[in-house]
Amino acid sequence: MSTHLTDIEIARGAESVPIAEIGAKLDIPPGALRVYGSDKAKIDHGFLAGLGDRPSGKLILVTAITPTPAGEGKTTTTVGLGDGLSRIGKKAAICIREPSLGPCFGMKGGAAGGGYAQVVPMEDINLHFTGDMHAIGAAHNLLSAMIDNHIYWGNGLELDSRRVSWRRVVDINDRALRGIVTSLGGVANGFVRETGFDITVASEIMAIFCLADSLGDLERRLGNIIVGRTRTQAPVTARELEAGGAMTVLLRDALMPNLVQTLENTPALVHGGPFANIAHGCNSVMATNAALRLADYVVTEAGFGADLGGEKFFDVKCRKAGLRPDAAVIVATVRALKMHGGVARDDLGTENAEAVSAGLVNLRRHIENVGRFGVPAIVGINRFTGDTDAEVACIEDGLADLGIPVVACTHWADGGAGIEALARQVVDTVESGAADFAPIYPDDMGLFEKIETVCRKIYRAGQATAPARVRDQLRRWEDEGYGHLPVCLAKTQYSFSTDPDLKGAPEGHEIPVREVRLSAGAEFVVAICGEIMTMPGLPRVPAANSIGLDADGQVQGLF
């Protein structure tokens, strides 16, 4: 099966089945589905609550090398692997994140896979879907409004308006909102203060949403959000503002995982969507736990490379949710390896086995990193039509000394049939019982030591640096009882360093930590490194310029 069709044309030609039939593949009764049209549904809280005693399936993480503009195809491989497992007779499901409108209208485009390895309905998933992103944004901004309202009506909690840390969010890239002043216009509008916007997927509520394991846990975590401090540095929480209940109401339906299907009708749970460069980059615990109780093999992904989303999947999500992954597939492409080997983007179409060999340092680094967590790795080569046999052989030969499986796949062009070999290898690896998962740092390690550990062991930095105010802040949080929390490093996805142009596998560099944020509800500490922004801007020519409706009212330009 080969194609010259666009992703959206392939998706429109899908032979989807009614969503109740997809639910039946996972033994979900029709009454447990909250249906949104014929092809998507949410799984009811009552049904989910009854899954706890069922045995757990096997969990496979799909991660990747350091991303490049050439593309790696991590979501495409996740979808394809689910289809491949289904084709070889396994009861499989995939778990991926919901796309943010920011990248859809910015640079990256959609996030539903590609070619013949997609989840559908592709347009709905990329555009509003079941409204989860809007519910998260509404809950976040409700809390923002309640903070300012509390200050306006007397400020009984003595919240220092200079120390309000809770910002606002919107799910669009908008650099003009990074720093704003609110309440201008006179006394009736409140007290003037500086604040700003983050993108919705960077919201702590998004992180809470994706780490909560029940409605009760969601409300507890929402109440624990620290919105700011008093003049004496005492924390003020959302619970003290009596905001947790209303936020939970807004998020009640959103917290139910979304069920859709792949082009080959494999069940897909698409739920939650934090970025991995500024958040923890994994789909919801609710969806993952449900899938593990309903399927024998669950394929999930974590954003960007194994050093970002992969590390956070292991150190944050698995730690907090008690998950034990059985294998990890590291996705690589010939084109991306060439870029890590020094080839310019315009020259990627020319055969260059030497550049592929040079770029393998990046892939080898990610293989080593996954191994640090005790999870067996498999390399999946996402093969493009222009890749030569010599270039693919270069990858296989260049990794031979590591003794790990390397499997070339053509799922983008051939769907599940093009990835069966990888599916069989995953089953063999999982059934070998080789996994012995453990995070790379213990809970009782100091917060800055945890940051240093990630920087040294994963990013291979010579040192992590931070100004005195940042170190002092971390020590205060330890004194307040937050020292046991994991850390979530926010940094560029394009390099092991904080320099996005430094490709390959640099080592000995410095990771500067310029700011730290306590996410008491999500239960981790965010360390902002280098020049990373929690509100992206649009590129010079955004994807939005090419998106619109055709004469028949159908979306065009979405990919």
Residue, then its C-alpha position, 0 to 999 in steps of 0.5 A: m500500500s503506497t500513497h500520494l494522498t494527504d493525511i486528511e484525504i486518507a483520514r476522510g477515506a477511512e472505513s470507520v466502524p461505530i464506536a460501540e464496536i470499538g468499545a466491544k473490542l475492549d469489553i466495554p458495554p454500550g451503556a458505559l459509553r458517553v457517545y459524541g456522534s458515531d465515531k467518538a465517545k467518553i468512557d463513563h466514570g462508573f465503569l472505570a471505577g469497577l476496573g481496579d481488580r482486573p489484571s494489568g496488561k503490558l505497557i510499551l512506551v514509544t519514544a524517540i531520538t532528539p527531534t529535528p525538522a526532518g521528523e521522527g514520526k513518534t505518534t505515527t509509530t505508536v498508532g502503527l504499532g497498535d495496529g501491528l499488534s492487533r494484526i498478529g492477534k493481540k488485544a491491543a489499545i493505544c494511548i496518546r495525547e490530545p492535540s493542542l490548538g497552538p501547534c495545529f495553527g502554529m508550526k507542527g500541525g496536527a497530532a493524530g499520526g500520519g499516512y496509513a497510521q492515524v487515529v480518526p476522526m482526524e479533523d475532530i481530534n485536532l480541532h476541539f475534539t470533545g472539549d477537554m482542552h476548553a474545560i481545562g482552560a475554563a477551570h484554570n481561568l475560573l481560579s484566576a478570576m476567583i483570585d482577583n475577586h477575593i483580593y477585590w472583596g477585602n482579601g481575607l486571606e491576606l494574599d500579597s498581590r505582588r506574590v500571586s503566582w497563578r497566571r491565565v491560559v489560552d490554547i493558542n500561541d500568542r507571544a503578546l500575552r506572555g506578560i500583561v497588566t490586569s485591572l486597569g481602568g479604575v477602582a471598580n476593576g480591582f487592583v492593578r498587577e502584573t501577570g501573564f498567560d501560558i498556553t493551556v497545555a502548560s497549565e498545572i491543571m492540565a498536569i493535575f488532569c493527567l496525573a489524577d486517578s479519580l474524580g476524588d483525587l482530581e478535587r484533592r489535587l486542585g485544592n492543593i494548588i498554591v496560587g500565591r503567598t502572603r506578605t509573610q510567605a505563607p502559601v495560599t491554596a485554591r482550597e482556601l479560596e473555595a475554588g476546588g469544587a467548582m473547578t472539579v465540576l467543570l472537569r467532571d466530564a472531561l476527566m472521562p477518557n476519550l475512545v476513538q479508533t485507528l484507521e484499522n479499527t484498533p481502539a485508541l484512548v486520546h486523553g490529556g495533552p501536556f507538552a513535554n518541553i514545558a510540562h510532563g508530556c504524557n497522556s492521562v493516568m485515567a486513560t492509561n490505567a483503563a487501557l491496561r485493565l481492558a487490553d493485553y498490550v497498551v502502546t503509549e507515547a511521551g512527547f519529544g525525545a527520550d531525554l524529555g518526555g521519556e524521562k518524565f514518563f519514567d520519573v514523574k508519571c510512572r512514579k506517581a501512578g505506580l506504572r511499570p513499563d515492559a519495553a520502550v521503542i525508540v523511533a529514529t529516521v534516516r533523515a533525522l540521523k543525517m541532521h544529527g550527523g551534520v547534514a543541512r535540511d535541504d540536502l537530506g534527499t541525497e544518500n549519505a551513509e557517513a552522515v547517518s553513522a555520525g548521527l548515531v551518537n544521538l540514538r545511542r545516547h537515547i538507548e543508554n538513557v532508556g537502559r538507565f531506567g531498567v527498561p529494555a529498548i527496541v529501535g524502530i526505524n520509521r522508514f521513508t520512501g527515499d531512504t536507501d538500503a545502504e542508509v538503513a543498513c548503516i543504522e543496523d550495523g552501527l548498533a550491532d555492538l549494543g545487542i538490541p533489536v533494530v527493526a525497519c518499519t513502513h507503517w506510514a505507507d503500509g499501515g499495520a502490515g508494515i510494522e508487524a515485524l516490530a510488533r512481534q519483536v515487542v511481544d518477544t521482548v515483553e514476554s522475556g520479562a527483561a524489564d526491571f524498572a526503577p526511576i533514576y533518583p529516589d524520593d528522598m533526594g534533595l530537589f536541586e540534587k534531583i535536577e542535577t541528577v537528570c542533567r548529568k545522567i540524562y542530558r550529560a551536562g557537566q553541571a546544573t547551575a542556578p542563582a542563589r534565589v532559585r536554590d533558596q526557593l528549593r530549600r524553602w519548599e523542602d522545609e515546607g514538606y515538598g522535598h519528596l516531589p519529583v522534578c520536571l525540567a522545562k527546556t528546549q526539545y532540540s538538543f541535550s543542551t539548552d542550545p537548540d542548534l547543538k545537535g548530536a550528543p553533546e556532553g560537559h555543557e552547562i544547564p542553567v536553571r533560571e526559575v523554579r515553580l512549585s506545582a503542589g497539586a500536580e505534585f512536582v517541581v518545574a525547573i525552567c532551563g535556558e530560554i524555554m517559554t511557557m507561552p509559544g509564539l507563532p512562526r513567521v508563516p504559521a500553519a493557520n495561514s493555509i487552513g480554511l474551508d473549501a467550496d464544500g465546507q470541508v477543512q483544508g490545510l490541516f495536516 
